Amino acid sequence: MMTINPAIFGNLGLKPHTKKSQIIKEHAMDGHAWIEHNGKIIDYDDDVLRNQTQFSYPNCAIIRRPFSQKLQDEIKPHLNKTLNLKIKMLWEMPKQFRKDFMRVVNHKGGHCYMKAVKYKQKNPDAVIVLGSLGFKGIDGKIRYEYG
C-alpha cells in the first residue's frame, strides 16, 4: 500500500459529520457501522479498513467515533430501507452471485451496515453503532474517511 503524506490533504477529513444531511447520500451512507458485543468491537479486520482509505498507513491507529444516539436513531430507518432494497435485489440474482457478494460483505469491506445487521441477527444482545471511522496520520491528526 502506498503511504500518502497527510500534509497534502490540508484540513480534509479533520471534522467528523454531525448532521444527517452530511451522512445520508441517497442510497449510501458516508459513515461507518460496527458492533459492540460483550465489551468487544466487531468490525472488519484493521488491515481491510486501512486498505480502503488514502488517509492510512501500515499499522496506523483506527479511530471509531460514534454519532450521537439521536443522530444514530435518525439514520437507522433510512439505512434499514436501503438494506431491504439491497436484499430484495440480491434475491433476484443467481445463487452464486449472492454467495460471492456475501463473501465480500463479510471479509472485504464496503458493506459495514449489512455486516453489522447480519451479526446482530445471530446475536440479539449485540449493539449496532453508527459513527465516523478515522485514521491517525503520521502528523498525529485524525482524518475521518467515513463520516
N, C-alpha and C positions, 0 to 999 in steps of 0.2 A: 504494500500500500504506500502511496506517495504521501509524504507529510507536507502540508501546505502551511506556510508561515502565516500565523493568525494576524499579523500586522496588516496584511493586505485586506482583511475584512473590516478594518476600522471598528465601528460600533455595531456591525451587523450581528444580530442574534444575542445581544447582551441583555435585552429585556424580555422576559417570558410574557406570553399572552395573558391577558386578564379579562377579555371580553369574548362572548360567544361569537360575535361577528369576525373576530380575528382567527377563530379556531375552525368554525364550520364553513366549508367551501363546497357548496352544492352536494356532491356525493362523496366528499372526502373530509378528512379531519387533519388540521395542522396541529397535531398534538400527539400524545403517546398514551398508551394504556398498559397497565401491568397489574399483577395480582399481589395482594398481601395475604398470606396464609400461614397461620401458626408462627408468626414472627419472622417469616421469610418473604423475600421478594421473588416472585416467579415471573420471569421475563425471558426474552431471547438471550442467548449467550452474549456476554460482553463483546466478544470479537465480532459477532454478527452485527451488533449495534454500531460498533466502531467503523465497520466496513460500509455502512450506509450513509456516511456523512463526510463532508470535506473538512469539518472542524476538528476531527480527532487525529490522534497519532497513536502508535502502539502503546498499550498499557495506560493510556490516559484515564483519569477518573471519569466515571459516568455519573451524572447528577440527575436524579429524578425529583421533580418538584411538583407536588400535587396542586391542581387547581383548587380554589375554594370549594367547599361542599356545595354551595349554592350554584356555582358555575358548573360543577360536575352534574348536578341534578338537571340543569338547563340543557346540557349537551346530550345526555344519555338517550332521551326519546328520539332525537334525530339519528344518532348512531344506531339505535335498535331498528329504526325504519330502514335505514340504508343496509344494515346487515341482513334484514329479512329479504330485501330485494336481491341481494347478492346470493343468498342461499337459494331463493327461488330460481334464479338464473343457473346456479350450479346444478340443480336437479334436472335441468333441461339438457345438460351436457352429458357426453358419454362417461361411463363409469371410470375409465382410465384417466380421463381428464380430471374428474373430481378427486381421485386418489393423488394424482400429481399435484393438483392445486393445494390439497390439504397438507402435503409434504412441505410445500413452500410456506404455508401458514404456520406450521409447527416448527420449522427449522431455519428458514431463510430470511425472515423478517418482512416488514412491509404490511403486515395484516395483524397488528397488535391487538385491536379490539376483538376481532374474531377469535384469536388465540385465547384471549382472556375470558371471553364468554364460554368458549368450549371447556376451558379448565374449570370455570365456576359451575357449569352444568354437572360436572363429575364431583365437585367439592363445594356443596352449597354454603358452607361456612366461610369460604374464601371471599375476599372483598376485591372488586374491580376498582382500580384507582385510575383516574384520568388526570393528566398533567403535562408538564413540559419535560423534555428529555434534552439534557445538555452535556457538553464535554468540556472538561477543564483543559485549557490550552497550555502550551509551553510558556505563555506570558502570564499564567495564573488566572486568567479571566475565564468565566464560564460562558460558553456560547450555546444558546438553545437552538438546536436544529429543528426540533419538533415542538411546537407550542411556545 
